[in-house]
């Protein structure tokens, strides 16, 4: 045979192969902890504990070395751990973030081999060095180079290289010298010796299979060598014998390599440098049309677009656009970028330009019901107007009033930047509850203004008042609507109740005033003007 | 001047669960102090708070109008008030019918439809409430309601101060006029004072599972839903005075009071046309002949005469007959039972076989038997074997009918931790902070959240939110959260339960709970029989059975040889593992000091190690006097009678009461209130009212102020948990019986204890170790010899050996174990034969193998497991027809599995059964420990008082008694015995981690000897768990024996 055959299918799964191969496995035992340490800027002495819920109880899954040294162990419940070590820091596990980090590491390893992959359950990455190791002076040299770089970057890494994935996995996870990096390319007898000392957990078995082996006194891979494969298979299933075989022969191994992301990118080199207003407009239109059809084809919608170009002198520039609702409609994108062309200064000419989309969501078409406006098209119109305004004025400058559930007039609406308003209710008619039985005025003053009043009794509505230095006579009054302080708010400064009255003034206007403080409780009393009904 | 209104209708209490924000008593006291003459309480879909309200109105001298607030399915609300008992009954029945349709779930309100209101009797007052802004729908609704309801219909009106009160009143009155209905003014109070608004808001958040920041309009707009003064009410209702006065008129008609619900005992308890009293006399006579075959002693006859006279006078014969009936049934089924409670320790109950405490021996107090002044039924709790209590419950249902018998409720209230956590949740604190806060509340501490606790949780005590949370948490203490069921308090009536009170479904099907708890029932004088479960009775019954089978001795609670000196000797040594009540560390330490030599001493022993006497600082004076180191004297001659039997030191609840009567001049009724306050002390804190009266009363009468204060402190302690002498006497009997059994038949006692698990203080491992120390031969679990229960086996000598039962094997189901034992015609020869003969599942075989139960087949745990693994696969893959043909285990001969080390065997045994007979882990590790300077803990016996040692042992118990000011008691053991370690509070802080998380604890400390008692005073704690890992180094899987922590 001698000849090695590489057949890969499109997904990167290698289906068949013979001959000797080289695998490096890098295990990052503290990866989640290190990710958190970096994120929260903690040093290595921090007692970091990562937990995840397990049957309703939060249990520790990963610990920093320091936390280990202080006597915590995985599997402990968070309250127990907290009782033992109150100064420890607890974070929920984030497997998605961990996987993302592993993928980044696997992509980093592309510099050593085009075929690398992640092992997300065991916190490791693998590098298939077969045919690529000579570029770094051999597999071991590559291994040590990787370890040096990674440990300089602050990552604890346990590594192994061997002719099979399974053996590299086992050694990296369980060999006592894995922290220094071990290799296993020697004679068959040496390799057996190295692997035999490893515990059976190094075989990547189901937990109950490991448990069964340990209970039978079969703790190490070496202990299994004395047994007939049939006897093992009879008790522990064929998977055990397969795993044993894989140590030497990885034909049955199924590994999926990481792939590069495909960006939503449209590019074009222009044969003639583009300059002048009309050509620039045409260039932008072309990019938008291409982008819209690319998105449509991929059944995607995007919220953010980057329009970029390169001048003939090699310098580049770009602009960012943002939609408040993801779209792939060319009209909408065009409207968003409408004035972009006018803002592009072509200088001596543009010879290359691109458009990139991000913030992707899957495209779900909506069908309008006949005769109704169930799609919320009117809403979409408004939103696009907001987008256009935001694109011109800057997103933080355009604000939207959103109703809030609060008895307190000042807190019953919130003005938020349009970028943050997304996903919140805008519909005032739906939001105003029926329990607000007393009418609220259409116009409110930004800040209630003090007024002076004359009333018969302290807890009666005023009969006359002075507002903005003018005298007003009250012909009719109704109320009070009493609103107590929001007692639970930490920044509460004034804990006085307010009594709101609707007043009809003799000169015509109907106004909304309130008295702060309870007369019957002997509070200090103040009258304020809050708003107008018409 | 206008007439002042007198009645506040439509008030809620906090028994409108998670809505109302005032206790019934607070609401009513406030109403009385504002000048209201009557108050209408109506809680949402419940009458749970009515009895408390009833008691409070009596106290406050105003009238209670009983009612309920009904939420209809269509969103409309009505309030029903009962003018007569008949009306009250229909209200309860209507609501019960709706409640019983619901699945059992505490937090869900029952669904009720308009049509169901048709059941209400015609005199019921039905007040229809409008929505906050009534419209024409309301007019239609009124019309429908008028058609449905046969009772008298009114329209309720209320004010909210929401700016629309005037319009609302105008509209309501308009709609009411249109339907020719009268409008009645409601107080509509949700709390008694405005400052309870925060609590109402927090409760809303808890009810809607949201936070204050998110709740929005669910929160209250203002604090206006409190009680007004009558004058202010009249002022606010200007123009609608008629509506206000209508409330007074309605109240005047409502003359119904809960006092009318006098109890009607169930029928069918007499035979041969005898009256209940005649029947009781007959039964007592019959019983006394059996109890005293040689004639009733004069002393007992005297008791009998007095008791019977009292029973006749107060007409309690049916009650005794009911209890007698239940107990007679239990005896007919051979279920061991024993009565306790004030009335149980009487000559009558002895003759009725309700209790086995001979009045000749225990000298019962007539005052405690039934109090004439307290008009409430006698108190008898009956304990049954815990395995068989269900049979009794079924009998009660069958005999009296399901509609007549129901369980009492138990009100679940907010306590320290739950209050803190739920309020923190309502404030939207992160789970982290919630946990950090609650972690600072140990166990069932009362509502004190000191600044230190907040600092210890790593939080800022000056933070406004935290201060609000802790103060609200303190205020919400004792607020009812929901109703649950009482453990075994049965209410049995003659007619039908749903006429008495609203009933709701229990967790188990076809059972009902009445909404009142045991204090409520007491207050109304309703009959309740407590059918309780007691593990020790199962144990004793099992032991009697074994005694008859293996040693041919037929004994019962009453015929156990009395005053056996060997048993007392054993107790005096503090050798009481497994003995009822006196097996805790504190009791064990007390035994050698108290030196109990007779039955009365045991009664004292049981009562003395209790929070009451400890808090009242009565323990040491008693011990000194008993040891003759202090003169026995009495504070006064009149108290001599009260205190003579306890050497001048009050130890029992009734003595405290007597002191209040004799020493402080309380009337009987006041002493009764004091007793009641004792029982509910935790909930209400009423007891402080009595402080001045009692202490000053005693000082006036010439008692030492110190003594007076101590007596009062003790009464406070009784509130937390006190023992009346009668309870103590019943318990003391079980103490004696179990001690006798342990002393004379340790193998039988241990066997019965194991079979009655779970119960008691110790785990099987400790019970077995103790039996072995007492010379019992203990044999391992084996498929060929073990039954489900532990059994006895004959030996070559006179004593039997204890064979451990299959019930100790974790993961083995009872029916599999039963099949295994039943199919065992001859010994099982192979593992496979268990499958073929007894049809045992593979999982069960694996459990048995893990427990090393195949020794008689010549297989150890490992080999058996190896064989079973193969069988498991074969069974999985083959047709049953070929199962027998497969060659049996040919491969085992070719390969010898590695032999397990002792450490691994121990570790497996502990995992599979929680114990090992092979060795004790500490003994195995002794040499390794010694190398590092640790002594196995029982070595302490060789060292003198004051010696500094380094001891190591497995932790079996961690305790933090509420009375010990933060001191933690830890028990550590090795193969030879155990040591009690005292860890002072400051150490618990600095060694928190080692204290809480350690299985094998190393302790540096000092020996402390006091007579026969040895303690070890800790100075430093070390986690030695790494030694346990050494037992099984390859896997690093350590033995993790379970300890009992902080019960």
Contacts between the chains, C-beta under 8 A, distances in Angstrom:
chain1	res1	chain2	res2	distance
A	70	B	993	7.8
A	71	B	993	6.3
A	71	B	997	7.1
A	71	B	1023	6.2
A	76	B	997	7.9
A	78	B	435	7.2
A	79	B	435	5.9
A	79	B	439	6.2
A	80	B	996	7.2
A	80	B	997	6.8
A	82	B	435	6.8
A	82	B	436	7.0
A	82	B	439	6.2
A	83	B	439	6.1
A	83	B	992	6.6
A	83	B	993	7.7
A	83	B	996	5.3
A	83	B	997	7.9
A	84	B	992	6.7
A	84	B	993	3.7
A	84	B	996	5.8
A	84	B	997	4.9
A	85	B	993	6.0
A	86	B	456	7.6
A	86	B	458	6.7
A	86	B	992	7.7
A	87	B	458	7.9
A	90	B	432	6.7
A	199	B	1034	7.2
A	199	B	1035	7.8
A	212	B	865	7.4
A	212	B	869	6.1
A	214	B	1034	7.8
A	214	B	1035	5.5
A	214	B	1037	7.8
A	215	B	850	7.4
A	215	B	861	7.6
A	215	B	862	6.7
A	215	B	865	5.5
A	215	B	908	7.1
A	216	B	862	5.7
A	216	B	865	6.0
A	216	B	866	5.2
A	216	B	869	7.6
A	216	B	897	5.8
A	217	B	862	5.5
A	217	B	897	5.0
A	217	B	898	3.9
A	217	B	899	7.5
A	217	B	900	6.1
A	217	B	904	8.0
A	218	B	897	7.5
A	218	B	898	7.5
A	219	B	1034	4.6
A	219	B	1035	6.7
A	220	B	1034	7.8
A	223	B	898	7.0
A	226	B	895	6.1
A	227	B	895	5.7
A	228	B	891	7.0
A	228	B	894	7.6
A	228	B	895	7.8
A	231	B	891	4.8
A	231	B	895	7.0
A	234	B	869	7.9
A	234	B	870	5.2
A	234	B	873	5.6
A	234	B	874	7.8
A	234	B	891	7.9
A	235	B	866	7.2
A	235	B	869	3.7
A	235	B	870	5.3
A	235	B	872	7.8
A	235	B	873	6.3
A	236	B	869	7.1
A	237	B	873	7.4
A	404	B	216	7.1
A	405	B	214	7.8
A	405	B	215	7.5
A	405	B	216	2.1
A	405	B	217	5.1
A	405	B	218	7.9
A	406	B	216	6.0
A	406	B	217	7.9
A	407	B	217	7.0
A	407	B	219	7.2
A	407	B	221	4.7
A	433	B	217	5.1
A	434	B	133	6.9
A	435	B	132	6.0
A	435	B	217	5.8
A	436	B	217	7.7
A	437	B	132	5.7
A	437	B	133	4.2
A	437	B	162	6.0
A	437	B	163	7.4
A	437	B	164	4.5
A	437	B	168	7.7
A	438	B	162	6.0
A	438	B	163	3.2
A	438	B	164	5.0
A	478	B	163	7.1
A	478	B	166	6.5
A	478	B	167	8.0
A	479	B	163	4.9
A	480	B	161	6.4
A	480	B	163	6.4
A	481	B	161	6.9
A	481	B	162	5.3
A	481	B	163	2.8
A	481	B	164	7.6
A	481	B	221	7.7
A	482	B	161	4.2
A	482	B	162	7.6
A	482	B	221	7.1
A	482	B	222	4.2
A	482	B	224	6.1
A	483	B	221	5.8
A	483	B	222	6.0
A	484	B	197	6.4
A	484	B	220	7.1
A	484	B	221	6.8
A	484	B	222	4.1
A	484	B	223	5.1
A	487	B	197	7.3
A	487	B	198	5.4
A	487	B	201	7.7
A	487	B	468	7.9
A	488	B	198	7.1
A	488	B	201	7.2
A	488	B	212	4.4
A	488	B	213	7.9
A	488	B	427	6.6
A	488	B	465	7.7
A	488	B	468	6.8
A	490	B	463	7.7
A	490	B	464	5.2
A	490	B	465	5.0
A	492	B	464	7.9
A	497	B	222	6.3
A	497	B	223	7.4
A	500	B	163	6.1
A	502	B	163	7.4
